[in-house]
Amino acid sequence: MTVSENHPTEIPKNKPFLVSVVVAVFRNADSLVQLYDEITTVASKRFPQLDLEIVFVDDGSDDNSWDVILEIKGKDPKHISSH
């Protein structure tokens, strides 16, 4: 077996697979929705078979980052938020 067979450079097109994106959040309320939109848009266009999970980890932000995370989760509940 060659290295390329053990470590394919292409994602299988006929099999769904899970990818978790972990986003560290600290005072990022103003950019969270845009980041979420960009991640989900690129993932759905480039890898339609992808089962995407976005984990937001808020490290005690004193802005409204946590409220924005909950708003995103409300619109797309399969994404996990963590505090």
Steps between C-alpha positions, in 0.01 A plus 500: 500500500627846418493802726225656290277197558551526875456878506267599218511861391141492382193465716281201408202632308263215577542482878379753754755591763508715811728799534510705818617860488589641840483878527658669799298809585607798708335835435408407143130583499530726194654233278338172610205501260725581204744225601216250538357597160838468329577161654161353413492650149845376402442160658166443326628610158836324511402190698125433467533160667652657810324463834625823653507577869613839628597521865517852641699524822448833675779573745308742719446784256362814660324607180192327361691218328308235694166653392613491136607136539156414641336687211702294249413182687132595492509527122709186452466279808731227375791731573625471852579789724714479808561749776 
